[in-house]
């Protein structure tokens, strides 16, 4: 019997200045579609932020051996570390149309049991959805319960996938 190839590992987390560089590149590409030069597009970003273009360029450099200017992403991480409060991340994710899922380890290292547990939790959520829609109206309390159930399930799914990516499921467990 052939062995499966190793699981795909998660990619490296980019440095904050690399993310800002990519975002500014994206803005420049979007500006080019509107006939703006790279400089004009990035000047527009600086204007929207109320900062100088030189500061914007400094944020694109590493603080280690670079400009020494702490960029907003690095400051956000410092704020998270100082407060220990994940609500900051939850708010940022919600403002951008998404949601935050923290890394939570799975309680069961057995692949089959963990997969079966996910299927069971999905079926419970589907039953909850079905019950909530029987009267063709979802009231605020039902909506709150559905959101809470969905968030718990999403966290479990993310933990499952991350465990798979890390290679922590093996036949010997």
Backbone as ProteinMPNN parsed JSONL, in Angstrom:
{"seq_chain_A": "XXXXXXXXXXXXXXXXXXXXXXXXXXXXXXXXXXXXXXXXXXXXXXXXXXXXXXXXXXXXXXXXXXXXXXXXXXXXXXXXXXXXXXXXXXXXXXXXXXXXXXXXXXXXXXXXXXXXXXXXXXXXXXXXXXXXXXXXXXXXXXXXXXXXXXXXXXXXXXXXXXXXXXXXXXXXX", "coords_chain_A": {"N_chain_A": [[0.844, -1.177, 0.0], [0.61, 2.164, -0.927], [2.107, 5.007, 0.593], [0.652, 8.066, 1.728], [1.42, 11.341, 0.461], [3.343, 13.731, 2.388], [1.575, 15.982, 4.598], [0.441, 19.222, 3.599], [2.19, 21.951, 4.734], [1.626, 24.815, 6.793], [2.061, 28.108, 5.539], [4.773, 30.421, 5.914], [4.526, 33.082, 8.221], [4.162, 36.322, 7.204], [6.255, 39.204, 7.691], [5.273, 42.274, 9.293], [5.959, 44.6, 7.839], [6.235, 43.55, 5.298], [3.642, 42.831, 4.68], [2.434, 45.331, 4.59], [3.859, 46.404, 2.451], [2.898, 44.724, 0.403], [0.191, 45.474, 0.455], [0.341, 48.142, -0.337], [1.354, 47.784, -2.875], [-0.812, 46.514, -4.014], [-2.649, 48.629, -3.895], [-1.394, 50.349, -5.679], [-1.602, 48.895, -8.068], [-4.383, 48.826, -8.331], [-4.822, 51.553, -8.615], [-3.497, 51.994, -11.027], [-5.246, 50.86, -12.834], [-7.11, 52.796, -12.897], [-5.808, 54.758, -14.13], [-3.852, 56.051, -12.663], [-0.543, 56.891, -11.574], [1.955, 54.882, -9.891], [3.056, 56.326, -7.755], [1.129, 58.331, -7.405], [-1.102, 56.822, -6.674], [-0.227, 55.725, -4.27], [0.213, 58.058, -2.848], [-2.396, 58.874, -2.584], [-3.301, 56.943, -0.803], [-1.773, 57.624, 1.44], [-2.83, 60.17, 1.947], [-5.496, 59.507, 2.587], [-5.016, 58.219, 4.971], [-3.982, 60.227, 6.45], [-1.266, 60.708, 6.752], [2.199, 61.323, 5.933], [3.707, 60.664, 2.713], [6.299, 59.841, 2.969], [6.372, 58.691, 5.523], [4.67, 56.558, 5.062], [6.249, 55.101, 3.275], [8.328, 54.47, 5.033], [7.049, 52.692, 6.713], [7.097, 50.45, 5.184], [9.508, 49.323, 5.522], [11.666, 47.153, 7.378], [11.692, 47.22, 10.917], [13.891, 46.385, 12.194], [16.975, 47.278, 11.662], [16.052, 48.892, 9.704], [13.907, 51.538, 8.993], [13.15, 52.142, 11.56], [10.695, 53.045, 12.258], [7.799, 52.181, 13.782], [5.278, 50.347, 12.389], [1.657, 50.45, 11.764], [0.631, 47.81, 11.915], [2.5, 46.43, 13.448], [2.247, 47.893, 15.793], [-0.345, 47.203, 16.493], [-0.033, 44.499, 17.109], [1.639, 44.799, 19.318], [-0.192, 46.037, 21.037], [-2.063, 43.964, 21.339], [-0.46, 42.047, 22.613], [0.181, 43.453, 24.949], [-2.314, 43.793, 26.182], [-3.52, 41.301, 26.052], [-5.963, 40.709, 24.982], [-8.176, 39.281, 22.838], [-10.316, 40.408, 21.579], [-9.714, 42.601, 20.098], [-8.64, 41.572, 17.728], [-10.902, 40.17, 16.884], [-12.644, 42.304, 16.364], [-11.263, 43.667, 14.3], [-11.342, 41.69, 12.307], [-14.127, 41.438, 11.936], [-14.72, 44.025, 11.002], [-13.551, 43.877, 8.529], [-15.13, 42.129, 7.232], [-14.919, 39.47, 7.917], [-14.165, 36.81, 10.231], [-12.615, 36.032, 13.33], [-10.659, 33.239, 14.189], [-9.354, 31.595, 16.759], [-6.351, 29.745, 17.563], [-7.032, 26.691, 18.671], [-6.306, 23.822, 20.414], [-7.172, 20.444, 19.508], [-9.19, 18.267, 21.456], [-9.155, 15.555, 21.137], [-6.824, 13.388, 19.927], [-7.176, 11.383, 18.063], [-7.749, 10.668, 14.746], [-10.075, 9.574, 13.413], [-12.08, 9.677, 15.423], [-12.089, 12.445, 15.929], [-12.876, 13.455, 13.423], [-15.416, 12.266, 13.197], [-16.644, 13.513, 15.342], [-16.743, 16.159, 14.414], [-18.546, 15.862, 12.258], [-20.82, 15.111, 13.694], [-21.231, 17.455, 15.214], [-21.758, 19.256, 13.128], [-24.167, 18.181, 12.196], [-25.798, 18.669, 14.396], [-25.859, 21.451, 14.34], [-27.176, 21.845, 11.906], [-29.651, 20.734, 12.555], [-30.418, 22.574, 14.501], [-30.619, 24.87, 12.915], [-32.724, 24.092, 11.247], [-34.806, 23.831, 13.099], [-34.983, 26.49, 13.973], [-35.932, 27.764, 11.703], [-38.464, 26.809, 11.266], [-40.816, 28.285, 11.751], [-40.569, 30.207, 9.852], [-39.37, 32.562, 10.567], [-36.656, 34.188, 12.051], [-35.827, 35.022, 15.161], [-34.186, 37.556, 17.224], [-32.932, 36.235, 19.43], [-32.74, 33.564, 18.559], [-31.065, 33.999, 16.404], [-28.758, 34.872, 17.734], [-28.09, 32.517, 19.154], [-27.631, 30.774, 16.987], [-25.409, 32.014, 15.8], [-23.526, 31.74, 17.886], [-23.329, 28.929, 18.032], [-22.385, 28.372, 15.435], [-19.903, 29.72, 15.497], [-18.502, 28.222, 17.437], [-18.385, 25.745, 16.127], [-16.941, 26.419, 13.838], [-14.48, 27.079, 14.983], [-13.738, 24.543, 15.926], [-13.511, 23.163, 13.501], [-11.412, 24.576, 12.299], [-9.359, 24.011, 14.117], [-9.172, 21.27, 13.684], [-8.311, 21.154, 10.971], [-5.883, 22.537, 11.171], [-4.51, 20.806, 12.852], [-4.308, 18.628, 11.157], [-2.681, 19.793, 9.161], [-0.345, 20.175, 10.59], [0.56, 17.658, 10.829], [-0.06, 16.058, 12.96], [-1.844, 13.958, 13.163], [-1.755, 10.562, 13.123], [-1.517, 7.061, 12.193], [-0.843, 5.716, 14.484], [-1.927, 6.914, 16.664]], "CA_chain_A": [[0.0, 0.0, 0.0], [1.412, 3.389, -1.02], [1.899, 6.02, 1.631], [0.228, 9.383, 1.283], [2.465, 12.358, 0.579], [3.19, 14.48, 3.639], [0.578, 17.055, 4.599], [0.906, 20.562, 3.255], [2.427, 22.742, 5.939], [1.21, 26.204, 6.714], [3.099, 28.987, 5.038], [5.41, 31.319, 6.867], [3.792, 34.322, 8.48], [4.933, 37.461, 6.72], [6.531, 40.307, 8.606], [4.305, 43.361, 9.136], [6.356, 45.511, 6.756], [5.975, 42.852, 4.031], [2.197, 42.922, 4.445], [2.177, 46.711, 4.172], [4.408, 46.514, 1.095], [1.933, 44.075, -0.487], [-1.035, 46.279, 0.397], [0.633, 49.323, -1.146], [1.458, 47.295, -4.253], [-2.202, 46.299, -4.432], [-3.228, 49.958, -4.134], [-0.79, 50.872, -6.904], [-2.198, 48.165, -9.189], [-5.764, 49.307, -8.462], [-4.715, 52.913, -9.135], [-3.092, 51.913, -12.429], [-6.458, 50.581, -13.607], [-7.833, 54.065, -12.985], [-4.944, 55.71, -14.812], [-2.94, 56.725, -11.737], [0.808, 56.351, -11.438], [2.21, 54.219, -8.608], [3.256, 57.36, -6.744], [-0.153, 59.0, -7.163], [-1.964, 55.886, -5.945], [0.25, 55.613, -2.898], [-0.041, 59.363, -2.228], [-3.816, 58.859, -2.22], [-3.395, 56.139, 0.421], [-1.222, 58.451, 2.523], [-3.807, 61.224, 2.222], [-6.625, 58.892, 3.302], [-4.567, 57.874, 6.327], [-3.553, 61.434, 7.142], [0.17, 60.638, 7.024], [3.018, 61.704, 4.785], [4.135, 59.528, 1.89], [7.581, 59.349, 3.489], [6.061, 57.773, 6.624], [4.124, 55.37, 4.421], [7.399, 54.349, 2.775], [9.074, 53.947, 6.182], [6.326, 51.53, 7.22], [7.414, 49.319, 4.308], [10.83, 48.832, 5.887], [11.769, 46.425, 8.635], [12.149, 48.063, 12.025], [15.215, 45.879, 12.528], [17.937, 47.732, 10.662], [15.374, 49.689, 8.685], [13.551, 52.919, 9.315], [12.915, 52.346, 12.979], [9.307, 53.485, 12.435], [6.878, 51.077, 14.041], [4.091, 50.522, 11.543], [0.395, 50.177, 12.477], [0.448, 46.383, 12.185], [3.353, 46.098, 14.591], [1.643, 48.52, 16.974], [-1.521, 46.403, 16.845], [0.482, 43.302, 17.782], [2.081, 45.241, 20.648], [-1.403, 46.26, 21.824], [-2.6, 42.638, 21.666], [0.414, 41.427, 23.61], [0.094, 44.212, 26.197], [-3.624, 43.614, 26.814], [-3.929, 39.897, 26.058], [-7.383, 40.684, 24.655], [-8.406, 38.89, 21.446], [-11.439, 41.161, 21.001], [-9.14, 43.516, 19.104], [-8.609, 40.8, 16.484], [-12.276, 39.892, 16.472], [-13.179, 43.535, 15.799], [-10.613, 43.883, 13.001], [-11.886, 40.708, 11.362], [-15.512, 41.796, 11.638], [-14.701, 45.244, 10.194], [-13.141, 43.531, 7.168], [-16.087, 41.188, 6.669], [-14.598, 38.092, 8.27], [-14.249, 36.494, 11.653], [-11.369, 35.522, 13.889], [-10.69, 31.908, 14.779], [-8.117, 31.383, 17.514], [-5.823, 28.394, 17.512], [-7.432, 25.881, 19.815], [-5.95, 22.42, 20.148], [-8.267, 19.482, 19.607], [-9.113, 17.461, 22.674], [-8.995, 14.144, 20.775], [-5.804, 13.244, 18.892], [-7.526, 10.311, 17.14], [-8.316, 11.245, 13.529], [-11.442, 9.103, 13.154], [-12.998, 10.229, 16.43], [-12.186, 13.897, 15.731], [-13.681, 13.674, 12.216], [-16.799, 11.913, 13.536], [-17.159, 14.562, 16.225], [-17.094, 17.299, 13.56], [-19.773, 15.52, 11.53], [-21.903, 15.17, 14.684], [-21.479, 18.872, 15.533], [-22.415, 19.84, 11.955], [-25.565, 17.732, 12.156], [-26.517, 19.39, 15.448], [-26.084, 22.811, 13.848], [-28.221, 21.765, 10.882], [-30.917, 20.536, 13.277], [-30.725, 23.861, 15.133], [-31.082, 25.741, 11.825], [-34.035, 23.61, 10.822], [-35.768, 24.185, 14.148], [-35.129, 27.949, 13.999], [-36.639, 28.251, 10.506], [-39.783, 26.179, 11.136], [-41.869, 29.296, 11.714], [-40.187, 31.139, 8.785], [-38.863, 33.791, 11.177], [-35.558, 33.98, 12.998], [-35.83, 36.163, 16.077], [-32.816, 37.909, 17.657], [-32.353, 35.219, 20.313], [-32.362, 32.433, 17.698], [-29.911, 34.459, 15.639], [-27.616, 34.864, 18.651], [-27.737, 31.111, 19.406], [-27.048, 30.224, 15.758], [-24.067, 32.583, 15.662], [-22.662, 31.109, 18.89], [-23.091, 27.539, 17.606], [-21.547, 28.408, 14.248], [-18.547, 30.105, 15.884], [-17.871, 27.069, 18.093], [-18.11, 24.739, 15.104], [-15.874, 26.94, 12.982], [-13.242, 26.923, 15.737], [-13.387, 23.117, 15.926], [-13.055, 22.814, 12.145], [-10.089, 25.173, 12.113], [-8.428, 23.22, 14.919], [-9.007, 19.991, 12.991], [-7.484, 21.358, 9.78], [-4.525, 22.892, 11.609], [-3.887, 19.585, 13.354], [-3.945, 17.866, 9.954], [-1.543, 20.474, 8.523], [0.881, 20.014, 11.383], [0.961, 16.257, 10.762], [-0.244, 15.449, 14.276], [-2.676, 12.762, 13.087], [-1.048, 9.427, 12.556], [-2.217, 5.809, 12.478], [-0.455, 5.195, 15.788], [-2.585, 7.641, 17.763]], "C_chain_A": [[0.892, 1.243, 0.0], [1.073, 4.344, 0.109], [1.449, 7.317, 0.998], [1.42, 10.334, 1.333], [2.274, 13.126, 1.884], [2.182, 15.622, 3.49], [1.227, 18.38, 4.224], [1.049, 21.354, 4.541], [1.971, 24.172, 5.727], [2.375, 27.063, 6.273], [3.614, 29.89, 6.148], [4.555, 32.57, 7.022], [4.687, 35.477, 8.062], [5.176, 38.463, 7.833], [5.553, 41.443, 8.296], [4.678, 44.279, 7.974], [6.137, 44.875, 5.381], [4.492, 42.921, 3.671], [1.847, 44.327, 3.957], [2.694, 46.935, 2.76], [3.43, 45.908, 0.093], [0.65, 44.876, -0.64], [-0.822, 47.524, -0.458], [0.8, 48.953, -2.619], [0.064, 47.08, -4.83], [-2.872, 47.636, -4.757], [-2.682, 50.556, -5.421], [-1.387, 50.199, -8.141], [-3.639, 48.612, -9.423], [-5.764, 50.719, -9.042], [-4.348, 52.931, -10.603], [-4.297, 51.64, -13.326], [-7.305, 51.836, -13.795], [-6.973, 55.155, -13.626], [-4.0, 56.477, -13.911], [-1.554, 56.086, -11.78], [0.923, 55.675, -10.076], [2.308, 55.254, -7.49], [1.934, 58.049, -6.397], [-1.095, 58.103, -6.358], [-1.531, 55.789, -4.491], [0.114, 56.94, -2.152], [-1.501, 59.451, -1.794], [-4.033, 58.05, -0.943], [-2.91, 56.963, 1.608], [-2.206, 59.547, 2.919], [-4.995, 60.68, 3.006], [-6.271, 58.567, 4.748], [-4.16, 59.1, 7.135], [-2.099, 61.402, 7.553], [0.924, 61.073, 5.774], [3.387, 60.466, 3.981], [5.464, 58.983, 2.393], [7.351, 58.39, 4.663], [5.512, 56.464, 6.071], [5.255, 54.487, 3.887], [8.216, 53.76, 3.919], [8.397, 52.72, 6.767], [6.619, 50.285, 6.408], [8.757, 48.7, 4.643], [10.762, 48.089, 7.215], [12.235, 47.383, 9.722], [13.533, 47.618, 12.492], [16.18, 46.271, 11.417], [17.324, 48.57, 9.57], [15.108, 51.09, 9.185], [13.432, 53.176, 10.805], [11.51, 52.824, 13.282], [8.416, 52.259, 12.639], [5.609, 51.316, 13.23], [2.828, 50.116, 12.306], [0.164, 48.693, 12.783], [1.279, 45.943, 13.385], [2.793, 46.685, 15.88], [0.419, 47.722, 17.431], [-1.091, 45.144, 17.58], [0.957, 43.662, 19.188], [0.883, 45.453, 21.57], [-2.026, 44.925, 22.252], [-1.778, 41.973, 22.764], [0.312, 42.133, 24.957], [-1.213, 43.955, 26.934], [-4.009, 42.146, 26.956], [-5.374, 39.709, 25.647], [-7.592, 40.426, 23.16], [-9.569, 39.647, 20.803], [-10.953, 42.17, 19.963], [-9.117, 42.818, 17.743], [-10.013, 40.515, 15.973], [-12.886, 41.123, 15.8], [-12.589, 43.809, 14.421], [-11.179, 42.939, 11.938], [-13.32, 41.052, 10.975], [-15.577, 43.029, 10.745], [-14.315, 44.947, 8.746], [-14.021, 42.448, 6.558], [-15.826, 39.731, 6.999], [-14.823, 37.829, 9.739], [-12.951, 35.843, 12.087], [-11.582, 34.136, 14.464], [-9.339, 31.686, 15.444], [-7.641, 29.954, 17.327], [-6.195, 27.689, 18.793], [-7.052, 24.446, 19.515], [-7.177, 21.527, 20.27], [-8.082, 18.645, 20.858], [-8.84, 15.995, 22.357], [-7.975, 14.006, 19.648], [-6.098, 12.144, 17.866], [-8.284, 10.886, 15.949], [-9.769, 10.84, 13.311], [-12.433, 9.69, 14.143], [-13.178, 11.729, 16.23], [-13.051, 14.217, 14.513], [-15.156, 13.362, 12.499], [-17.427, 12.966, 14.441], [-17.554, 15.794, 15.418], [-18.386, 17.052, 12.805], [-20.973, 15.61, 12.471], [-22.256, 16.62, 15.016], [-22.159, 19.588, 14.361], [-23.892, 19.439, 11.921], [-26.385, 18.417, 13.241], [-26.815, 20.826, 15.021], [-27.189, 22.826, 12.785], [-29.588, 21.565, 11.531], [-31.359, 21.836, 13.943], [-31.237, 24.867, 14.096], [-32.493, 25.367, 11.389], [-35.113, 24.001, 11.826], [-36.038, 25.694, 14.155], [-35.96, 28.464, 12.825], [-38.035, 27.648, 10.335], [-40.91, 27.203, 11.014], [-41.604, 30.392, 10.675], [-39.734, 32.502, 9.301], [-37.717, 33.415, 12.109], [-35.502, 35.217, 13.882], [-34.399, 36.43, 16.562], [-32.16, 36.864, 18.554], [-31.918, 33.989, 19.512], [-31.116, 32.785, 16.897], [-28.642, 34.426, 16.492], [-27.14, 33.429, 18.913], [-27.079, 30.478, 18.176], [-25.618, 30.734, 15.571], [-23.094, 31.922, 16.636], [-22.326, 29.666, 18.488], [-22.154, 27.488, 16.401], [-20.11, 28.753, 14.62], [-17.813, 28.964, 16.563], [-17.484, 26.009, 17.073], [-16.96, 25.167, 14.206], [-14.51, 26.795, 13.673], [-12.782, 25.469, 15.752], [-12.858, 22.684, 14.556], [-11.65, 23.355, 11.894], [-9.039, 24.397, 12.895], [-8.137, 21.875, 14.249], [-8.061, 20.143, 11.801], [-6.049, 21.701, 10.171], [-3.786, 21.677, 12.152], [-3.463, 18.7, 12.183], [-2.709, 18.47, 9.293], [-0.243, 20.253, 9.278], [1.365, 18.572, 11.394], [0.766, 15.522, 12.075], [-1.183, 14.251, 14.284], [-1.856, 11.663, 12.442], [-1.789, 8.146, 12.919], [-1.939, 5.278, 13.882], [-1.166, 5.877, 16.943], [-3.984, 7.136, 17.96]], "O_chain_A": [[1.807, 1.365, 0.814], [-0.08, 4.472, 0.523], [1.819, 7.63, -0.133], [2.325, 10.158, 2.149], [1.169, 13.168, 2.426], [1.973, 16.151, 2.398], [2.404, 18.618, 4.498], [0.12, 21.414, 5.346], [1.94, 24.666, 4.601], [3.53, 26.783, 6.594], [2.964, 30.086, 7.175], [3.943, 33.046, 6.066], [5.827, 35.591, 8.513], [4.406, 38.556, 8.788], [5.064, 41.558, 7.172], [3.808, 44.692, 7.207], [5.881, 45.582, 4.406], [4.135, 43.054, 2.5], [1.058, 44.49, 3.026], [2.031, 47.59, 1.956], [3.16, 46.506, -0.949], [0.085, 44.952, -1.731], [-1.708, 47.917, -1.217], [0.428, 49.724, -3.504], [-0.205, 47.42, -5.982], [-3.572, 47.762, -5.762], [-3.418, 51.198, -6.171], [-1.646, 50.861, -9.146], [-4.071, 48.76, -10.567], [-6.614, 51.047, -9.871], [-4.826, 53.782, -11.353], [-4.359, 52.134, -14.452], [-8.108, 51.929, -14.723], [-7.358, 56.324, -13.661], [-3.402, 57.462, -14.345], [-1.422, 54.882, -11.997], [0.076, 55.878, -9.206], [1.724, 55.087, -6.419], [1.658, 58.317, -5.228], [-1.8, 58.577, -5.467], [-2.366, 55.774, -3.587], [-0.081, 56.94, -0.937], [-1.808, 60.036, -0.755], [-4.848, 58.422, -0.099], [-3.556, 56.996, 2.655], [-2.389, 59.816, 4.106], [-5.451, 61.3, 3.967], [-7.12, 58.633, 5.637], [-4.012, 59.027, 8.355], [-1.721, 61.986, 8.569], [0.347, 61.176, 4.692], [3.381, 59.352, 4.504], [5.732, 57.789, 2.259], [8.054, 57.388, 4.788], [5.854, 55.386, 6.559], [5.215, 53.265, 4.034], [8.745, 52.657, 3.788], [9.066, 51.812, 7.26], [6.412, 49.172, 6.892], [9.107, 47.653, 4.099], [9.909, 48.366, 8.06], [13.071, 48.253, 9.477], [14.26, 48.392, 13.114], [16.191, 45.654, 10.351], [18.001, 48.926, 8.605], [15.992, 51.744, 9.737], [13.597, 54.308, 11.258], [11.159, 52.995, 14.45], [8.305, 51.408, 11.757], [4.953, 52.349, 13.365], [2.916, 49.508, 13.372], [-0.436, 48.36, 13.805], [0.813, 45.178, 14.23], [2.855, 46.053, 16.935], [0.181, 47.586, 18.631], [-1.716, 44.759, 18.569], [0.71, 42.92, 20.139], [0.931, 45.094, 22.746], [-2.462, 44.778, 23.394], [-2.321, 41.411, 23.715], [0.353, 41.48, 26.0], [-1.234, 43.903, 28.163], [-4.742, 41.783, 27.876], [-5.963, 38.664, 25.926], [-7.229, 41.253, 22.323], [-9.781, 39.532, 19.596], [-11.697, 42.544, 19.057], [-9.52, 43.395, 16.733], [-10.279, 40.607, 14.774], [-13.567, 41.001, 14.782], [-13.314, 44.142, 13.483], [-11.457, 43.351, 10.812], [-13.682, 40.963, 9.801], [-16.395, 43.083, 9.827], [-14.706, 45.68, 7.837], [-13.704, 41.909, 5.497], [-16.451, 38.845, 6.416], [-15.578, 38.536, 10.406], [-12.275, 35.185, 11.297], [-12.574, 33.888, 15.15], [-8.311, 31.599, 14.774], [-8.419, 29.065, 16.979], [-5.728, 28.05, 19.873], [-7.431, 23.907, 18.476], [-8.098, 21.813, 21.035], [-6.958, 18.353, 21.267], [-8.345, 15.263, 23.213], [-8.227, 14.456, 18.531], [-5.35, 11.989, 16.901], [-9.33, 11.513, 16.114], [-10.609, 11.699, 13.047], [-13.506, 10.15, 13.752], [-14.293, 12.237, 16.347], [-13.865, 15.14, 14.554], [-16.04, 14.112, 12.085], [-18.613, 13.272, 14.314], [-18.581, 16.412, 15.697], [-19.234, 17.94, 12.721], [-22.024, 16.126, 12.09], [-23.432, 16.976, 15.091], [-23.033, 20.428, 14.571], [-24.759, 20.268, 11.646], [-27.559, 18.717, 13.022], [-27.89, 21.355, 15.305], [-28.034, 23.721, 12.774], [-30.573, 22.164, 11.1], [-32.547, 22.16, 13.946], [-32.172, 25.622, 14.364], [-33.344, 26.233, 11.19], [-36.197, 24.446, 11.448], [-37.179, 26.124, 14.323], [-36.623, 29.494, 12.944], [-38.718, 27.95, 9.356], [-41.855, 26.999, 10.252], [-42.327, 31.387, 10.623], [-39.718, 33.48, 8.554], [-37.805, 32.443, 12.86], [-35.176, 36.312, 13.424], [-33.505, 35.616, 16.332], [-30.956, 36.632, 18.449], [-30.847, 33.434, 19.759], [-30.219, 31.958, 16.735], [-27.584, 34.002, 16.027], [-25.94, 33.156, 18.898], [-26.1, 29.742, 18.296], [-24.723, 29.964, 15.223], [-21.972, 31.582, 16.262], [-21.176, 29.24, 18.592], [-21.243, 26.662, 16.35], [-19.182, 28.132, 14.101], [-16.629, 28.749, 16.302], [-16.394, 25.441, 17.139], [-16.103, 24.355, 13.858], [-13.517, 26.436, 13.039], [-11.592, 25.186, 15.609], [-11.884, 21.935, 14.463], [-10.802, 22.659, 11.335], [-7.944, 24.153, 12.388], [-6.999, 21.403, 14.249], [-7.125, 19.361, 11.641], [-5.104, 21.202, 9.56], [-2.582, 21.53, 11.941], [-2.39, 18.096, 12.211], [-1.793, 17.744, 8.907], [0.828, 20.157, 8.678], [2.447, 18.282, 11.904], [1.365, 14.468, 12.287], [-1.313, 13.587, 15.312], [-1.328, 11.828, 11.343], [-2.599, 8.138, 13.846], [-2.714, 4.481, 14.41], [-1.019, 5.456, 18.09], [-4.698, 7.623, 18.837]]}, "name": "protein", "num_of_chains": 1, "seq": "XXXXXXXXXXXXXXXXXXXXXXXXXXXXXXXXXXXXXXXXXXXXXXXXXXXXXXXXXXXXXXXXXXXXXXXXXXXXXXXXXXXXXXXXXXXXXXXXXXXXXXXXXXXXXXXXXXXXXXXXXXXXXXXXXXXXXXXXXXXXXXXXXXXXXXXXXXXXXXXXXXXXXXXXXXXXX"}
